[in-house]
Amino acid sequence: MDIDALWLTLRLAALTTVILIALAIPIAAWLAFHRRFYTPVLEAIVALPLVLPPTVLGYYLLVALGSQSPLGQWWTSTFGSPLAFSFNGLLIASVISSLPFAVHPLLTAFTSVPTKLLQASTTLGAGWPRTIVKVALPLSRSGLATSAVLAFAHTVGEFGVILMVGGNIPGQTRTLSIDVYDSVQAFDYSSAASTSAFLLVFSLLVLTTTYTLNYRSSVPRQLASSYPQPVTVIQ
């Protein structure tokens, strides 16, 4: 297994996860607590990377980050290096392609928060940002953890978008998924097998962790609902 590719993949996944959590919290909170007629359109935009072929998404990202785009031209003139086929471009592409994996678990967790608690917080004078941080997030810890785990895992396993936007530059854009592809192309099946086995075990651990978090969060709710409810006696 290529150690440089492993290190680059872990660094890319870690930075992508940090950025995504910072973005996913306000996005999921807005979608969950500010329902408007246009909310389904916003949800569809967030979920688009789930159904769009990775090569199509990668193509549009390559056009948006390329040297002929306004963003690419600004980046090159400011930092002196192109944005496409670089680690920074890879980071932007990873954030966009993994966005739904970070938003959806948080959105599900936020929608399960009792509305009365949120209303009580705002009634006591707390604004929505403080209510989200102090009330909604503590009650959505499992959703937050699931978002982080899925965002990290999806970035590690992404191939199509990575190849389209980053290419295959050793030490800069060559991730583990690209390393497997290169090994197969070079008929180096032993190297491909070892890297694939690592990714297989990693994916299994990620799924086990995710399901464990969801199970632990659902058990207290099930136990609470099984308790007899107090009966109010009207005099």
Residue pairs with C-beta under 8 A, 6 or more apart in sequence:
1 176
1 179
1 191
1 194
1 195
1 198
2 174
2 176
2 179
2 191
2 195
4 170
4 171
4 174
5 170
5 174
5 175
5 176
5 178
5 179
6 176
8 87
8 171
8 172
8 173
8 174
8 175
9 155
9 156
9 175
9 176
9 177
10 156
12 87
12 90
12 91
12 94
12 155
12 175
13 94
13 152
13 153
13 155
13 156
14 152
15 91
16 91
16 94
16 95
16 98
16 151
16 152
16 155
17 102
17 148
17 151
17 152
17 155
19 91
19 95
20 95
20 98
20 99
20 101
20 102
20 147
20 151
21 102
21 144
21 147
21 148
21 151
23 95
23 99
23 102
24 99
24 102
24 103
24 106
24 147
24 151
25 106
25 132
25 137
25 144
26 132
27 46
27 103
28 103
28 104
28 106
28 107
28 109
28 110
29 106
29 110
29 128
29 132
29 136
30 42
31 39
31 42
31 43
31 46
31 103
31 107
32 107
32 110
32 111
33 110
33 118
33 128
33 132
33 136
46 99
46 100
46 103
46 104
47 100
47 104
48 57
48 100
49 57
49 96
49 97
49 98
49 99
49 100
50 100
53 160
54 97
54 158
54 159
54 160
54 161
54 164
55 160
55 164
57 96
57 97
57 160
57 161
58 93
58 160
58 161
58 162
58 163
58 164
58 165
59 164
61 92
61 93
61 96
61 97
61 161
61 164
61 165
62 84
62 164
62 165
63 69
64 71
64 72
65 71
65 72
65 75
65 83
65 84
65 89
65 92
65 93
65 165
66 72
66 83
66 84
67 73
67 76
67 82
67 84
71 83
72 82
72 83
72 84
75 81
75 82
75 83
75 88
76 82
76 83
82 89
83 89
83 92
84 165
85 165
85 166
85 167
85 169
85 172
85 173
86 166
86 172
86 173
87 166
87 172
87 173
89 165
89 166
90 162
90 165
90 166
90 173
93 161
93 162
93 165
93 166
94 155
94 158
94 161
94 162
97 154
97 158
97 161
98 150
98 151
98 154
98 155
98 158
101 147
101 150
101 151
101 154
102 147
102 148
102 150
102 151
103 147
104 147
105 143
105 144
105 146
105 147
105 150
106 140
106 143
106 144
106 147
108 143
109 139
109 140
109 142
109 143
109 144
109 146
110 136
110 140
110 143
112 140
113 135
113 136
113 139
113 140
117 135
117 139
118 131
118 135
118 136
121 130
121 131
121 134
121 135
122 128
122 131
126 134
126 135
137 144
141 217
142 213
142 214
142 216
142 217
143 217
145 213
146 210
146 213
146 214
149 206
149 209
149 210
149 213
150 206
150 210
152 206
153 202
153 203
153 206
156 175
156 176
156 177
156 199
156 202
157 177
157 199
157 203
158 175
158 177
159 177
159 178
159 181
162 173
162 175
162 177
162 178
163 178
163 181
166 172
166 173
166 175
167 173
168 174
168 178
168 182
174 182
176 195
176 198
176 199
177 199
179 191
179 195
180 192
180 195
180 196
180 199
183 189
183 191
183 192
183 195
184 192
